[in-house]
Amino acid sequence: MSPRVAVFTERYLPYSQTFIHDELRAHTRYEAHVFCGRRLNEDRFPYQPVFSGGRWFEWTRLAPALDRRLADGGYALVHAHFGGGGIYALPYARRHGLPLVVTFHGYDVPLLGSGERLYPRYWAYGLLAPAVLRAMTLGLCASVELYELLRELGVPAHRLRVHTLGLDVDRFVPGPRDQGGEPLVVMAGRFVAKKGHAYGIRAFAQVRRRLGRGRLVLVGAGPLEDRLGAVVRDEGVAAHVAFAGALPHERLAAMLGAADALLAPSVTTIDGDRESGTMVVKEASAAGAIPIVTWHGGHPEIVEDGRTGFLVPERRVEALAARLEQVLADAALRARLRAAGRAKMLAEYDNRDRVAALEQAYDDAIASFRVRAGAAPAAR
């Protein structure tokens, strides 16, 4: 039998965390079981087994049924997604004598150094996360920036590893593009402040006025949707902008495969929230939509400026607009960037390769845990 890993996440699964579902399904040497508080969107993310602790688990991090599963299941380690998942997973890893791996994805690290951790909604995380950082066997960082931030928080380098997330390169592929029609620009992600949608809308509006063509589709949902609709109307481009809602991955893949460009104008918010490296930027590059993104989080690791896409400073609408106009006006440039972007995704972000690297990290964490516990590591 394959060794088992208990994958802890607060909820399985919000639309914004499709990468967890893709990672689970790509395991070959480990059998992954999900442990969570609540199950969401089961029709969108079918997976078994998923064990739910319910509301009591969400409120207290206690669930006897999950303890029984861990005691009887022959698990080799616990893997938590996000630092928030780590505070749920740590007591279980301790009680059952298992190594703990935590993947840090973005907001969970800078939050620990910001005043926002003192807000009531983050009290539990702010209080308990330092114990996770001290106790975890291995921390996986979705970007170099997160690795450096965790080092600044005192986590030893030997207990950290940069581990970038992969994507399904067979699903996100270039499709037919309407060469004579309106250029298609996409922005995809939750409608929250760190995504910087308003800057992208204003940049698109400038380009639309200068070129006299182009349409923008916003994929996603969230608390800022009404505010973004107001920005569209204020810019006078309501006839050329569509809000598509949250789309299944298959429809997003088809849209990116037909798009000319992706805007990802992410920003660091006033309270320190930020991205690690948005998955949709990788998906766009694989599908041939040229990414125009900000110098933010892990974006510089995903996009090679001038070779696979463009990087611009945060909150610089004019810079976003200049690069978008350049891409939409130059078919030869698009072809060059598209080919280089697809090649980079195949070489560096194929999900099969990234999950193989994750399973190697599991091997290493188990061996390290045994050494720290005073036992000799088992031969592989």
SULWO-V16082 format. One record per residue. N is the residue number from 1. OMEGA is omega as a letter, one per 30 degrees, with the letter a starting at -180 (none if undefined). Layout:
n=N omega=OMEGA
n=N omega=OMEGA
//
This chain:
n=1 omega=l
n=2 omega=l
n=3 omega=a
n=4 omega=l
n=5 omega=l
n=6 omega=a
n=7 omega=a
n=8 omega=l
n=9 omega=a
n=10 omega=l
n=11 omega=l
n=12 omega=g
n=13 omega=l
n=14 omega=l
n=15 omega=a
n=16 omega=a
n=17 omega=l
n=18 omega=a
n=19 omega=l
n=20 omega=l
n=21 omega=a
n=22 omega=l
n=23 omega=a
n=24 omega=a
n=25 omega=a
n=26 omega=l
n=27 omega=l
n=28 omega=a
n=29 omega=l
n=30 omega=l
n=31 omega=a
n=32 omega=l
n=33 omega=a
n=34 omega=l
n=35 omega=a
n=36 omega=l
n=37 omega=a
n=38 omega=l
n=39 omega=l
n=40 omega=l
n=41 omega=a
n=42 omega=l
n=43 omega=a
n=44 omega=a
n=45 omega=l
n=46 omega=l
n=47 omega=l
n=48 omega=f
n=49 omega=l
n=50 omega=a
n=51 omega=a
n=52 omega=l
n=53 omega=l
n=54 omega=a
n=55 omega=a
n=56 omega=l
n=57 omega=l
n=58 omega=a
n=59 omega=a
n=60 omega=a
n=61 omega=l
n=62 omega=l
n=63 omega=a
n=64 omega=a
n=65 omega=l
n=66 omega=l
n=67 omega=l
n=68 omega=l
n=69 omega=a
n=70 omega=a
n=71 omega=a
n=72 omega=a
n=73 omega=a
n=74 omega=a
n=75 omega=a
n=76 omega=l
n=77 omega=l
n=78 omega=l
n=79 omega=l
n=80 omega=l
n=81 omega=a
n=82 omega=l
n=83 omega=l
n=84 omega=l
n=85 omega=l
n=86 omega=a
n=87 omega=l
n=88 omega=a
n=89 omega=a
n=90 omega=a
n=91 omega=a
n=92 omega=l
n=93 omega=l
n=94 omega=a
n=95 omega=a
n=96 omega=l
n=97 omega=a
n=98 omega=l
n=99 omega=a
n=100 omega=l
n=101 omega=l
n=102 omega=l
n=103 omega=l
n=104 omega=a
n=105 omega=a
n=106 omega=a
n=107 omega=a
n=108 omega=l
n=109 omega=l
n=110 omega=l
n=111 omega=a
n=112 omega=l
n=113 omega=a
n=114 omega=l
n=115 omega=a
n=116 omega=l
n=117 omega=l
n=118 omega=l
n=119 omega=a
n=120 omega=a
n=121 omega=a
n=122 omega=a
n=123 omega=a
n=124 omega=a
n=125 omega=l
n=126 omega=a
n=127 omega=a
n=128 omega=a
n=129 omega=l
n=130 omega=l
n=131 omega=l
n=132 omega=a
n=133 omega=a
n=134 omega=a
n=135 omega=a
n=136 omega=l
n=137 omega=a
n=138 omega=l
n=139 omega=l
n=140 omega=a
n=141 omega=a
n=142 omega=l
n=143 omega=l
n=144 omega=l
n=145 omega=l
n=146 omega=l
n=147 omega=a
n=148 omega=l
n=149 omega=l
n=150 omega=l
n=151 omega=l
n=152 omega=l
n=153 omega=l
n=154 omega=l
n=155 omega=a
n=156 omega=a
n=157 omega=a
n=158 omega=l
n=159 omega=l
n=160 omega=l
n=161 omega=l
n=162 omega=l
n=163 omega=a
n=164 omega=a
n=165 omega=a
n=166 omega=l
n=167 omega=l
n=168 omega=a
n=169 omega=l
n=170 omega=l
n=171 omega=a
n=172 omega=a
n=173 omega=l
n=174 omega=l
n=175 omega=l
n=176 omega=l
n=177 omega=a
n=178 omega=a
n=179 omega=a
n=180 omega=a
n=181 omega=l
n=182 omega=l
n=183 omega=a
n=184 omega=l
n=185 omega=a
n=186 omega=l
n=187 omega=a
n=188 omega=l
n=189 omega=l
n=190 omega=a
n=191 omega=l
n=192 omega=a
n=193 omega=a
n=194 omega=l
n=195 omega=l
n=196 omega=a
n=197 omega=a
n=198 omega=l
n=199 omega=l
n=200 omega=l
n=201 omega=a
n=202 omega=l
n=203 omega=l
n=204 omega=a
n=205 omega=l
n=206 omega=a
n=207 omega=l
n=208 omega=l
n=209 omega=a
n=210 omega=a
n=211 omega=a
n=212 omega=l
n=213 omega=a
n=214 omega=l
n=215 omega=a
n=216 omega=l
n=217 omega=l
n=218 omega=a
n=219 omega=l
n=220 omega=l
n=221 omega=l
n=222 omega=a
n=223 omega=a
n=224 omega=a
n=225 omega=a
n=226 omega=l
n=227 omega=l
n=228 omega=l
n=229 omega=l
n=230 omega=l
n=231 omega=l
n=232 omega=a
n=233 omega=l
n=234 omega=a
n=235 omega=l
n=236 omega=a
n=237 omega=a
n=238 omega=l
n=239 omega=a
n=240 omega=a
n=241 omega=l
n=242 omega=l
n=243 omega=a
n=244 omega=a
n=245 omega=l
n=246 omega=a
n=247 omega=l
n=248 omega=a
n=249 omega=a
n=250 omega=a
n=251 omega=l
n=252 omega=l
n=253 omega=l
n=254 omega=l
n=255 omega=l
n=256 omega=l
n=257 omega=l
n=258 omega=a
n=259 omega=l
n=260 omega=a
n=261 omega=l
n=262 omega=l
n=263 omega=l
n=264 omega=a
n=265 omega=a
n=266 omega=l
n=267 omega=l
n=268 omega=a
n=269 omega=a
n=270 omega=l
n=271 omega=l
n=272 omega=l
n=273 omega=a
n=274 omega=l
n=275 omega=l
n=276 omega=l
n=277 omega=a
n=278 omega=a
n=279 omega=a
n=280 omega=l
n=281 omega=l
n=282 omega=a
n=283 omega=l
n=284 omega=l
n=285 omega=l
n=286 omega=a
n=287 omega=l
n=288 omega=l
n=289 omega=a
n=290 omega=a
n=291 omega=l
n=292 omega=a
n=293 omega=l
n=294 omega=l
n=295 omega=a
n=296 omega=l
n=297 omega=a
n=298 omega=a
n=299 omega=a
n=300 omega=l
n=301 omega=a
n=302 omega=a
n=303 omega=l
n=304 omega=a
n=305 omega=l
n=306 omega=a
n=307 omega=l
n=308 omega=a
n=309 omega=a
n=310 omega=l
n=311 omega=l
n=312 omega=l
n=313 omega=l
n=314 omega=l
n=315 omega=a
n=316 omega=a
n=317 omega=a
n=318 omega=l
n=319 omega=l
n=320 omega=a
n=321 omega=a
n=322 omega=a
n=323 omega=l
n=324 omega=l
n=325 omega=l
n=326 omega=a
n=327 omega=a
n=328 omega=a
n=329 omega=a
n=330 omega=a
n=331 omega=l
n=332 omega=l
n=333 omega=l
n=334 omega=a
n=335 omega=l
n=336 omega=a
n=337 omega=a
n=338 omega=a
n=339 omega=a
n=340 omega=l
n=341 omega=l
n=342 omega=l
n=343 omega=l
n=344 omega=l
n=345 omega=l
n=346 omega=a
n=347 omega=a
n=348 omega=a
n=349 omega=l
n=350 omega=a
n=351 omega=l
n=352 omega=l
n=353 omega=a
n=354 omega=l
n=355 omega=l
n=356 omega=l
n=357 omega=l
n=358 omega=l
n=359 omega=l
n=360 omega=l
n=361 omega=l
n=362 omega=l
n=363 omega=a
n=364 omega=l
n=365 omega=l
n=366 omega=l
n=367 omega=l
n=368 omega=a
n=369 omega=l
n=370 omega=l
n=371 omega=a
n=372 omega=l
n=373 omega=l
n=374 omega=l
n=375 omega=l
n=376 omega=l
n=377 omega=l
n=378 omega=l
n=379 omega=l
n=380 omega=none
//
